Amino acid sequence: MTFLVTGATGNIGSLVTHRLIKDGHRPRVFVRDAARARALFGDAVDMHVGDLARPGPALRKALAGSDGVFLLNSGPRLAGRDRVVVQAAADAGVKHMVKLSTLDVRTGVGTGPWHARGEDAVRQSGLPYTFIQSAAFMSNVLGWAESIATEGVLRSSTGQGRIAFIHPDDLADVITHALTTGEHIGESLVVTGPEALSYAEMAARIGAVIGKEVRYEELSDEEAHEAALAYGGGRQYADALVDIWRAVRDGRLTTVSDGVERILGRKPLPFDRWLHQNAEAFQ
Ligand SMILES: NC(=O)c1ccc[n+]([C@@H]2O[C@H](COP(=O)([O-])OP(=O)(O)OC[C@H]3O[C@@H](n4cnc5c(N)ncnc54)[C@H](OP(=O)(O)O)[C@@H]3O)[C@@H](O)[C@H]2O)c1
């Protein structure tokens, strides 16, 4: 079996690529930055260099002979890029497309509508697919690392609302399992972490791990929007983030699913595990 990974230089795609290599595969990666991919994977992958926003022969070549594709696209225009990839994949005879989507397609919150349009493009292509409808990632907490390290504060507009962040390792295991076994074709897999926590509870847990008090301070939506714009990614992305945080505050994103356990046969990894692995970032 030959697998193609898009987004391989990113957070989740790199974890998936490493898992495929560890499982004895030689994955193909479709990347913009060859040097970055070489630094991550050495000579263990077949490299295809191109841009999903301007695909051409490089994408067709990467897809030719690929059995399964991991599709990762982000940003407000992701659905257009999903459509281009799945059409080219269908033409190339790809047998299975695993798309990283979001749990928020079910609520229409934040980036949900972008991914819903991407899922539609995949469905319309007729390609066998698996959608991974993921909760927010524990690694998002790194966005608060600087204020925690320098001021001992986590600020957000999420009030007392809770959300069950997923460990990136769980997500990568689920994606790799879906891709390599083909056991979940035609399914939308909802995956979350094991427990929904408020941001104040997360702040307290971070404090316990780094041995210093971490306070939670509430922001207004306007203040949160300003902070989101400063992350980069543009206005639409900032709008989407504030929408997600508002939905958390309103108690609309509290889903805890049994997806990870059902798919992998083991419990999802707890937030404390991720914290111990990443404590340095907050010190
Ligand atoms: N964060 C969350 O809580 C959350 C929750 C649910 C779903 N999601 C979804 O997860 C995805 C983000 O995953 P991630 O955290 O792994 O992302 P990431 O770390 O930002 O990585 C994005 C990857 O996509 C590549 N890429 C971006 N634009 C590209 C283009 N035009 N052509 C080719 N490659 C391109 C990047 O390559 P370069 O290295 O060249 O930039 C990078 O490898 C999004 O679809 C998001 O909606 C996120």
The ligand as an SDF file (V2000), in Angstrom:
LIG
                    3D

 48 52  0  0  0  0  0  0  0  0999 V2000
   -6.3520   23.2080   16.0790 N   0  0  0  0  0  0  0  0  0  0  0  0
   -7.4920   22.6270   16.3810 C   0  0  0  0  0  0  0  0  0  0  0  0
   -7.9340   22.6600   17.5190 O   0  0  0  0  0  0  0  0  0  0  0  0
   -8.2490   21.8680   15.3260 C   0  0  0  0  0  0  0  0  0  0  0  0
   -9.3650   21.1070   15.6810 C   0  0  0  0  0  0  0  0  0  0  0  0
  -10.0380   20.3690   14.6920 C   0  0  0  0  0  0  0  0  0  0  0  0
   -9.5800   20.4070   13.3790 C   0  0  0  0  0  0  0  0  0  0  0  0
   -8.4830   21.1680   13.0750 N   0  0  0  0  0  0  0  0  0  0  0  0
   -8.0080   21.1970   11.6980 C   0  0  0  0  0  0  0  0  0  0  0  0
   -6.6850   20.6890   11.6490 O   0  0  0  0  0  0  0  0  0  0  0  0
   -6.0160   21.2790   10.5390 C   0  0  0  0  0  0  0  0  0  0  0  0
   -4.7110   21.9100   11.0090 C   0  0  0  0  0  0  0  0  0  0  0  0
   -3.8490   20.8710   11.3940 O   0  0  0  0  0  0  0  0  0  0  0  0
   -2.3760   21.1500   11.9620 P   0  0  0  0  0  0  0  0  0  0  0  0
   -2.4930   21.7370   13.3310 O   0  0  0  0  0  0  0  0  0  0  0  0
   -1.5770   19.9260   11.7940 O   0  0  0  0  0  0  0  0  0  0  0  0
   -1.8970   22.3120   10.9870 O   0  0  0  0  0  0  0  0  0  0  0  0
   -0.4650   23.0030   10.9060 P   0  0  0  0  0  0  0  0  0  0  0  0
    0.4500   22.5170   11.9620 O   0  0  0  0  0  0  0  0  0  0  0  0
   -0.7400   24.4660   10.7790 O   0  0  0  0  0  0  0  0  0  0  0  0
    0.0960   22.4560    9.5130 O   0  0  0  0  0  0  0  0  0  0  0  0
   -0.4740   22.8080    8.2990 C   0  0  0  0  0  0  0  0  0  0  0  0
    0.2290   22.0110    7.2140 C   0  0  0  0  0  0  0  0  0  0  0  0
   -0.3950   22.2830    5.9530 O   0  0  0  0  0  0  0  0  0  0  0  0
    0.6110   22.7070    5.0460 C   0  0  0  0  0  0  0  0  0  0  0  0
    0.0520   23.6380    4.0930 N   0  0  0  0  0  0  0  0  0  0  0  0
   -0.5950   24.7990    4.3670 C   0  0  0  0  0  0  0  0  0  0  0  0
   -0.9490   25.3950    3.2160 N   0  0  0  0  0  0  0  0  0  0  0  0
   -0.5160   24.5830    2.2120 C   0  0  0  0  0  0  0  0  0  0  0  0
   -0.5680   24.6600    0.8020 C   0  0  0  0  0  0  0  0  0  0  0  0
   -1.1510   25.6910    0.1830 N   0  0  0  0  0  0  0  0  0  0  0  0
    0.0010   23.6690    0.0660 N   0  0  0  0  0  0  0  0  0  0  0  0
    0.6040   22.6250    0.6700 C   0  0  0  0  0  0  0  0  0  0  0  0
    0.6640   22.4920    2.0060 N   0  0  0  0  0  0  0  0  0  0  0  0
    0.1340   23.4730    2.7590 C   0  0  0  0  0  0  0  0  0  0  0  0
    1.6740   23.3550    5.9110 C   0  0  0  0  0  0  0  0  0  0  0  0
    2.8820   23.3940    5.1940 O   0  0  0  0  0  0  0  0  0  0  0  0
    4.0670   24.4660    5.4940 P   0  0  0  0  0  0  0  0  0  0  0  0
    4.9680   23.7840    6.4870 O   0  0  0  0  0  0  0  0  0  0  0  0
    4.6850   24.6520    4.1700 O   0  0  0  0  0  0  0  0  0  0  0  0
    3.4040   25.7120    6.0390 O   0  0  0  0  0  0  0  0  0  0  0  0
    1.6970   22.3810    7.0830 C   0  0  0  0  0  0  0  0  0  0  0  0
    2.4030   21.2170    6.7450 O   0  0  0  0  0  0  0  0  0  0  0  0
   -6.9880   22.3030    9.9410 C   0  0  0  0  0  0  0  0  0  0  0  0
   -7.7150   21.7150    8.9000 O   0  0  0  0  0  0  0  0  0  0  0  0
   -7.8810   22.6120   11.1210 C   0  0  0  0  0  0  0  0  0  0  0  0
   -9.1270   23.1540   10.7340 O   0  0  0  0  0  0  0  0  0  0  0  0
   -7.8060   21.8800   14.0070 C   0  0  0  0  0  0  0  0  0  0  0  0
  1  2  1  0
  2  3  2  0
  2  4  1  0
  4  5  1  0
  4 48  2  0
  5  6  2  0
  6  7  1  0
  7  8  2  0
  8  9  1  0
  8 48  1  0
  9 10  1  0
  9 46  1  0
 10 11  1  0
 11 12  1  0
 11 44  1  0
 12 13  1  0
 13 14  1  0
 14 15  2  0
 14 16  1  0
 14 17  1  0
 17 18  1  0
 18 19  2  0
 18 20  1  0
 18 21  1  0
 21 22  1  0
 22 23  1  0
 23 24  1  0
 23 42  1  0
 24 25  1  0
 25 26  1  0
 25 36  1  0
 26 27  1  0
 26 35  1  0
 27 28  2  0
 28 29  1  0
 29 30  1  0
 29 35  2  0
 30 31  1  0
 30 32  2  0
 32 33  1  0
 33 34  2  0
 34 35  1  0
 36 37  1  0
 36 42  1  0
 37 38  1  0
 38 39  2  0
 38 40  1  0
 38 41  1  0
 42 43  1  0
 44 45  1  0
 44 46  1  0
 46 47  1  0
M  CHG  2   8   1  16  -1
M  END
$$$$
